[in-house]
Structure formats: structure tokens, C-alpha cells
Amino acid sequence: MCFVRHGETDWNAARRIQGQIDTPLNATGLTQADAVAADLIGTMFTAIYSSDLDRARTTAGIIDRRLGIGVLLRAELRERHYGIFEGLTYEEAEHRHPGIFRRLSRRDPDCDFGNGESLRNLDRRVRDCITSIATQHAGCSVLVVAHGGVLDIAHRLATGKPLTAPRDFTIANASLNWLTCEDGCWRLESWNVPPSRLATAAARDEPGR
């Protein structure tokens, strides 16, 4: 299973928390998606799944123009819902809601921003979704286009890293990340590989983006 984080948006560039707010790719993001598509030409995917949020859906659509498989949308692949933090920059979120921001920074699994989604619930929906996809396409290769929060859970599923442990791995926009699922056991094959045309590009990797 190849996981691709969506291309860059203007909110990524501004360090603004998107969560489940629908934001489009910017010019850089469109270029990144096209570069991913070029790298994946010739890969024999059985299916392409994508979050139904615009930034992921557009990334998947650009890739599929080269592959011609068709994109299956899954709401379960959406980014985490950041509640009252959505639309704020990280600096604004810390200033306006310092207590909740500390819980976010500590990866408190039950912090749900008052009206958003806890890390524990995100973990459950992502694990259920990608395990279902792996089971449905056993023995095949599948492409999944999603978000940083989704890829964070996938990485932890494959490595056994606890949900509450600090993220010590990068999830760049338009990165290629390969996992294998065999008999229900996940294994990390490669992580955060940039498209070959953009191998020196700077990564923007922060939660909620």
C-alpha cells in the first residue's frame, strides 16, 4: 500500500490548521501532485483510494490522469477534525487556547478541542479503514491519498510506535510512503520519499495540515 500525502495548499504555507476544512491545492501543490504521478507511472495498482477533502481528491485525480484506474473516495481518510483550532495558525491557537494547545502538544489521546476529534478516535477510524482496504485487496498494490494525520496513524500501525509518543518522523506534502500488510501484520517498507523531480524541495510537516 502506497500512502501519499496531498500536495501543498496556501494554508500549509501559512502554517494554518486545516483539519477538515476544504482547501484547494496551490500552484506548488499542483506541481507536486504531477511529480508524484510521473513517479508512479507503470506501478500496477489495483485501486486508488482518497480522502474526499479537496486537497487530497485533487491530488489523487492528477495521479489518476496518468494511471487511469479511477478514484474511490472515503470520508474515513479525512484529516483529523481539529474543532475550534481549525482556521487558526499555530501561533493563534496557542495564544487563544493555551490549555488545549498544551494537550495537543503532549499528544493527549482524549483531547478533542471541545467539538472536534480525539486522537484516540482518529486512530480507530484510520486503522479500521486501511485494514479494510488491505483485506479487500489482499495480494495487490493499492494507492491511498490522504493527510498527515492519517499517515501518522499508518506509520504507527506499521512500527508499533505508541499513539502518545512524539512524532519523530517526517510526513512531507506529496511524499511516497510504502507499507505492506501480510496476514494482518503491517510492515514499513520506505517512508517520506519525495518525488524524483522534487527530491530537494523543503517539506512542510505539522499536525492538522
Protein Blocks (a to p, Z undefined) as FASTA:
>chain_A
ZZddddddfklmnopafklaccdddfklmmmmmmmmmmmgoiacfbdcddfbfklmmmmm
mmmmmnonopaddfklpccdehjmgopafklmmmmmmmlmmmmmnopakbgghpaccfkl
mmmmmmmmmmmmmmmmgoiacdddddfklmmmmmmmmnopafklccfbdcdehiacdddd
eehiacdfbghiacfklmmpccdddehZZ
